[in-house]
Amino acid sequence: MSFLIVDESQRVGDSWRNRYDSLALFTPRSLNALPGKGLDGDPDGYPSRDEFADYLANYALHYNLPVQTNFRVTSLDIEAETLFRAKGADGSVILARGVVVATGGFQVPVIPEIAKTFSSQVRQLTPETYKGPADVEHGPVVVIGDGASGRDIAFELSAFKSVILSRGRNRRLLPEKLLGISTWKWLKALGLLRVGPNSLLGRIMRKSDPFPNRERSDRDLKKRGVVLASRLIGADGKHAVFADGSALDVGAVIWCIGYRDDFTWLMIKAAKDQTGSIVVNDGRSPVPGLFFIGRPWQRNRASALVTGSAEDAQRLVDDLEQYLSNTRQGEGSIALVAE
């Protein structure tokens, strides 16, 4: 199949380069290689933001992948029943027999309504807009959300600022290694990364959503001087109020409470439910020829991780090939992949 990858960024990998400076993947290099080309360095170490971005760029060059950068898809609809029509921000149009949406599940940071009750003097950031400690001039700083990004940012800022980490529930972190071996390797070897989202183990893993410690446990953060607070329930000007009754004046807030999808550009009504959310089953849309990859728990825990991309991609390409064969358009067809 002929295909084209479109990316709104200037360079392959910029979606990683645009994140905060100190970001590192929380899975080891040995589990972050795409098929056919490994990452250099300690296989048990964690690749940095820029390292992985450069790896993606080199991967595209190594395999001479057809990537069109600076192409932001502003709308995708159907033309003449079997053709998809992707319109770019510059007005140009790409027609394709099949489409793979690879925008992932971490598109737009969530900022709750309570953010509006903070004073304009309180600087508010997200993992997308925060780059490093220099972005926060005045403290104390409240980091809302104790997932991987929230703990990373609180850890980094604690060397420069007074930091409060606001948590909504007890977070269970995995030990980084078991018997000297990466916990992620154990999870993969035991098949736990492949359990389905609706299985008993899958439901347990989805609820707990564990990730490796990497010196980001409650104990480690406390040693760094981070104050652990309960859930933020109110704000008034510079005043932040927490569920345990504590309160304080803050200089900055960093929202790390998750992400939401943005599929406003997807104009195909049959691809969404009544709430406007996309409908996906094992990577397949109810719209023939439209596929998704990289969605959290698309097939299993690994689906949103680099380590799960190869297996999910193989299944998707098999499905896409079958679809094109059934429509007798397999020869010379174009699959548009939006990164």
C-alpha positions as CSV (number, residue, x, y, z in Angstrom):
1,M,0.0,0.0,0.0
2,S,1.1,3.5,-0.7
3,F,0.7,5.8,2.2
4,L,1.5,9.3,3.6
5,I,2.1,10.4,7.2
6,V,1.1,14.0,7.9
7,D,2.3,15.9,10.9
8,E,1.4,19.5,11.9
9,S,4.9,20.0,13.5
10,Q,7.9,21.3,11.6
11,R,10.0,18.2,12.4
12,V,9.3,14.5,13.2
13,G,9.4,14.2,16.9
14,D,8.3,17.7,17.8
15,S,5.3,16.4,19.7
16,W,7.9,15.2,22.2
17,R,10.3,18.2,22.0
18,N,7.4,20.5,22.9
19,R,6.9,18.9,26.3
20,Y,8.7,20.0,29.5
21,D,12.5,19.9,29.3
22,S,13.2,17.3,32.0
23,L,10.7,14.7,30.6
24,A,11.9,11.1,30.4
25,L,9.8,8.1,29.3
26,F,8.9,5.9,32.3
27,T,9.5,2.7,30.3
28,P,13.1,1.6,29.7
29,R,14.9,1.8,26.3
30,S,14.6,-1.9,25.7
31,L,10.8,-1.5,25.6
32,N,10.7,1.7,23.5
33,A,12.2,0.6,20.2
34,L,10.1,0.5,17.1
35,P,10.5,-2.6,14.9
36,G,13.9,-2.9,13.2
37,K,15.8,-0.2,15.0
38,G,16.8,-0.1,18.7
39,L,17.7,2.8,20.9
40,D,21.3,3.4,21.8
41,G,22.4,3.5,25.4
42,D,21.6,1.5,28.6
43,P,18.7,-0.8,27.8
44,D,17.4,-0.4,31.3
45,G,17.8,3.4,31.3
46,Y,15.0,5.8,30.4
47,P,15.3,7.8,27.2
48,S,14.9,11.6,27.6
49,R,12.5,13.7,25.7
50,D,14.9,14.9,23.1
51,E,16.6,11.5,22.8
52,F,13.3,9.9,21.9
53,A,12.3,12.7,19.6
54,D,15.6,12.4,17.7
55,Y,15.1,8.6,17.6
56,L,11.7,9.1,15.8
57,A,13.2,11.5,13.3
58,N,16.1,9.1,12.6
59,Y,13.7,6.2,12.3
60,A,11.7,8.0,9.6
61,L,14.9,8.8,7.7
62,H,16.3,5.2,8.1
63,Y,13.2,3.7,6.5
64,N,12.6,6.6,4.2
65,L,9.0,7.0,5.5
66,P,6.9,9.5,3.5
67,V,6.3,12.3,6.1
68,Q,4.7,15.6,5.2
69,T,5.3,18.0,8.0
70,N,3.6,21.4,8.6
71,F,0.3,19.8,7.6
72,R,-2.4,20.3,10.2
73,V,-5.6,18.5,9.4
74,T,-8.5,20.9,10.0
75,S,-11.2,18.6,8.8
76,L,-11.7,15.0,7.8
77,D,-14.9,13.9,6.0
78,I,-16.0,11.5,3.3
79,E,-16.2,12.2,-0.4
80,A,-17.8,9.9,-3.0
81,E,-18.6,7.2,-0.4
82,T,-15.2,5.4,-0.4
83,L,-12.8,8.4,-0.4
84,F,-11.7,10.3,2.7
85,R,-11.0,14.0,2.3
86,A,-8.5,15.6,4.6
87,K,-8.2,19.4,4.5
88,G,-5.2,21.2,5.7
89,A,-4.9,24.5,7.4
90,D,-3.4,26.0,4.3
91,G,-6.5,24.9,2.3
92,S,-4.8,22.0,0.5
93,V,-6.6,18.6,0.3
94,I,-5.5,15.0,0.5
95,L,-7.7,12.2,-0.7
96,A,-7.2,8.7,0.7
97,R,-8.9,5.3,0.6
98,G,-8.2,4.7,4.2
99,V,-7.2,6.7,7.2
100,V,-5.3,5.9,10.4
101,V,-5.7,8.4,13.2
102,A,-2.5,8.2,15.4
103,T,-3.0,11.3,17.5
104,G,-3.0,9.2,20.7
105,G,-5.0,9.8,23.9
106,F,-3.1,12.7,25.4
107,Q,-4.1,15.6,23.2
108,V,-5.5,18.5,25.3
109,P,-4.6,19.0,29.0
110,V,-7.7,19.2,31.2
111,I,-8.2,22.5,33.0
112,P,-11.2,22.4,35.4
113,E,-13.7,25.2,36.0
114,I,-12.1,25.9,39.4
115,A,-9.2,27.4,37.5
116,K,-11.3,30.5,36.7
117,T,-11.6,31.3,40.4
118,F,-7.9,31.9,40.8
119,S,-6.6,35.5,40.5
120,S,-4.8,36.6,37.3
121,Q,-1.8,37.0,39.6
122,V,-1.6,33.2,39.9
123,R,0.2,31.8,36.9
124,Q,-1.5,28.6,35.6
125,L,0.3,26.0,33.5
126,T,-0.1,22.5,32.3
127,P,2.4,19.8,31.3
128,E,2.2,21.2,27.8
129,T,3.0,24.8,28.7
130,Y,5.4,24.2,31.6
131,K,9.0,23.8,30.3
132,G,11.1,24.2,33.5
133,P,11.5,26.0,36.8
134,A,12.2,29.3,35.1
135,D,8.5,29.3,34.1
136,V,7.5,29.7,37.7
137,E,8.7,33.0,39.2
138,H,6.8,33.2,42.4
139,G,5.8,30.5,44.9
140,P,4.5,28.5,46.6
141,V,3.6,26.3,43.6
142,V,0.7,23.9,43.7
143,V,0.9,20.9,41.4
144,I,-2.5,19.4,40.9
145,G,-2.5,15.7,40.1
146,D,0.0,13.0,41.2
147,G,0.4,11.0,38.0
148,A,3.7,10.6,36.3
149,S,3.9,14.2,35.0
150,G,2.7,15.7,38.3
151,R,5.2,13.9,40.3
152,D,8.0,14.6,37.8
153,I,7.3,18.3,37.9
154,A,6.9,18.5,41.7
155,F,10.2,16.6,42.0
156,E,12.0,19.0,39.7
157,L,10.5,22.2,41.2
158,S,11.3,21.2,44.8
159,A,14.9,22.1,44.3
160,F,14.0,25.7,43.6
161,K,10.6,26.4,45.0
162,S,8.2,25.6,47.8
163,V,6.0,22.9,46.3
164,I,2.6,21.4,47.3
165,L,1.4,18.3,45.5
166,S,-2.4,18.0,45.6
167,R,-3.6,14.4,45.3
168,G,-7.1,13.0,44.7
169,R,-6.6,9.4,45.7
170,N,-4.0,7.0,47.0
171,R,-1.5,6.3,44.2
172,R,0.2,2.9,44.0
173,L,3.6,3.1,42.5
174,L,5.4,0.0,41.3
175,P,9.0,-0.7,42.4
176,E,11.4,0.2,39.7
177,K,13.0,-3.2,39.7
178,L,12.1,-6.7,41.0
179,L,15.1,-9.1,41.6
180,G,17.2,-6.6,39.7
181,I,15.0,-6.7,36.6
182,S,12.8,-3.8,35.4
183,T,9.3,-4.2,36.6
184,W,8.1,-3.4,33.0
185,K,10.0,-6.4,31.8
186,W,8.3,-8.6,34.4
187,L,4.9,-7.2,33.3
188,K,5.7,-7.9,29.6
189,A,7.1,-11.4,30.4
190,L,4.1,-12.3,32.5
191,G,1.7,-11.1,29.8
192,L,0.2,-8.4,32.0
193,L,0.7,-5.8,29.3
194,R,-1.5,-7.8,27.0
195,V,-4.6,-8.3,29.2
196,G,-7.7,-6.9,27.7
197,P,-9.4,-3.8,29.2
198,N,-12.5,-5.6,30.2
199,S,-10.8,-8.7,31.8
200,L,-10.6,-8.9,35.6
201,L,-6.9,-8.1,35.6
202,G,-7.4,-5.4,33.0
203,R,-10.1,-3.7,35.2
204,I,-7.8,-3.8,38.2
205,M,-4.9,-2.3,36.3
206,R,-7.1,0.4,34.8
207,K,-8.4,1.4,38.2
208,S,-5.0,1.5,39.9
209,D,-3.0,2.8,36.8
210,P,0.4,2.0,38.4
211,F,3.7,3.3,37.1
212,P,7.3,2.9,38.3
213,N,8.6,4.8,41.3
214,R,11.8,6.2,40.0
215,E,12.3,8.3,43.2
216,R,8.9,9.8,42.8
217,S,7.2,8.0,45.7
218,D,5.5,9.9,48.6
219,R,8.5,9.2,50.8
220,D,10.9,10.4,48.1
221,L,9.0,13.6,47.5
222,K,8.7,14.4,51.2
223,K,12.5,14.0,51.5
224,R,12.8,16.7,48.8
225,G,10.6,19.0,50.8
226,V,7.4,18.5,48.8
227,V,4.2,19.0,50.9
228,L,1.6,16.4,50.1
229,A,-1.9,17.8,50.2
230,S,-5.4,16.4,49.6
231,R,-7.6,17.3,46.7
232,L,-8.1,20.9,45.7
233,I,-11.7,21.8,46.3
234,G,-11.8,25.6,46.0
235,A,-9.9,28.8,45.1
236,D,-10.5,32.5,45.8
237,G,-8.0,34.9,44.3
238,K,-4.6,33.5,45.4
239,H,-6.1,31.4,48.1
240,A,-6.2,27.6,47.5
241,V,-8.4,25.4,49.6
242,F,-7.9,21.6,50.0
243,A,-10.3,18.8,51.1
244,D,-8.5,18.3,54.4
245,G,-9.4,21.8,55.4
246,S,-5.9,23.3,54.8
247,A,-5.4,26.4,52.7
248,L,-2.7,28.7,51.6
249,D,-1.8,31.5,49.2
250,V,-0.1,30.4,46.0
251,G,1.9,32.0,43.3
252,A,1.4,29.3,40.6
253,V,-0.7,26.3,39.8
254,I,0.3,23.5,37.4
255,W,-2.7,21.3,36.3
256,C,-1.7,17.7,35.8
257,I,-5.1,16.0,36.1
258,G,-5.2,14.3,32.7
259,Y,-6.1,14.9,29.1
260,R,-9.1,15.1,26.9
261,D,-9.6,14.3,23.2
262,D,-10.1,16.9,20.6
263,F,-11.8,15.5,17.5
264,T,-13.6,18.6,16.5
265,W,-11.8,18.2,13.1
266,L,-13.4,14.8,12.5
267,M,-16.5,15.7,10.6
268,I,-17.8,12.2,10.0
269,K,-21.0,11.9,12.2
270,A,-21.0,8.1,12.1
271,A,-17.5,8.0,13.7
272,K,-18.9,9.5,17.0
273,D,-21.5,8.8,19.6
274,Q,-24.2,11.1,20.9
275,T,-21.7,12.9,23.2
276,G,-19.3,13.6,20.4
277,S,-16.8,11.0,21.6
278,I,-15.2,8.7,19.0
279,V,-16.4,5.2,18.7
280,V,-13.5,2.7,18.6
281,N,-13.5,-1.1,18.9
282,D,-10.0,-2.7,18.8
283,G,-8.8,0.1,16.6
284,R,-11.7,0.0,14.2
285,S,-14.2,2.8,13.7
286,P,-17.8,1.9,12.6
287,V,-16.9,4.0,9.5
288,P,-15.3,1.5,7.0
289,G,-11.7,2.4,6.2
290,L,-11.2,4.6,9.3
291,F,-8.9,3.3,12.0
292,F,-7.2,4.4,15.2
293,I,-4.0,3.5,17.0
294,G,-2.3,4.5,20.2
295,R,-5.5,4.9,22.2
296,P,-5.2,4.2,26.0
297,W,-6.4,0.6,26.5
298,Q,-7.3,0.2,22.9
299,R,-6.5,-3.4,23.1
300,N,-4.5,-3.6,26.3
301,R,-2.2,-1.6,28.7
302,A,0.6,-1.5,26.1
303,S,-1.6,0.1,23.5
304,A,-0.7,3.7,24.6
305,L,2.9,2.8,25.1
306,V,5.6,2.5,22.4
307,T,6.2,-1.1,23.4
308,G,2.6,-2.0,22.3
309,S,2.7,-0.1,19.0
310,A,4.2,-2.8,16.8
311,E,1.6,-5.5,17.6
312,D,-1.3,-3.1,17.4
313,A,0.1,-1.7,14.1
314,Q,0.3,-5.2,12.6
315,R,-3.3,-6.0,13.4
316,L,-4.4,-2.6,12.1
317,V,-2.6,-3.0,8.8
318,D,-4.1,-6.5,8.4
319,D,-7.5,-5.0,8.9
320,L,-6.8,-2.1,6.5
321,E,-5.5,-4.5,3.9
322,Q,-8.6,-6.6,4.2
323,Y,-10.8,-3.5,3.9
324,L,-9.0,-2.3,0.7
325,S,-9.1,-5.8,-0.8
326,N,-12.8,-6.0,-0.2
327,T,-13.4,-2.6,-1.8
328,R,-11.1,-3.7,-4.7
329,Q,-8.9,-0.7,-4.1
330,G,-5.8,-2.5,-2.7
331,E,-3.5,-1.6,-5.6
332,G,-2.0,1.9,-5.2
333,S,-4.2,2.9,-2.4
334,I,-3.3,5.7,0.0
335,A,-3.6,5.5,3.7
336,L,-3.4,8.9,5.4
337,V,-1.8,8.7,8.8
338,A,-2.3,11.8,11.0
339,E,0.3,11.9,13.8
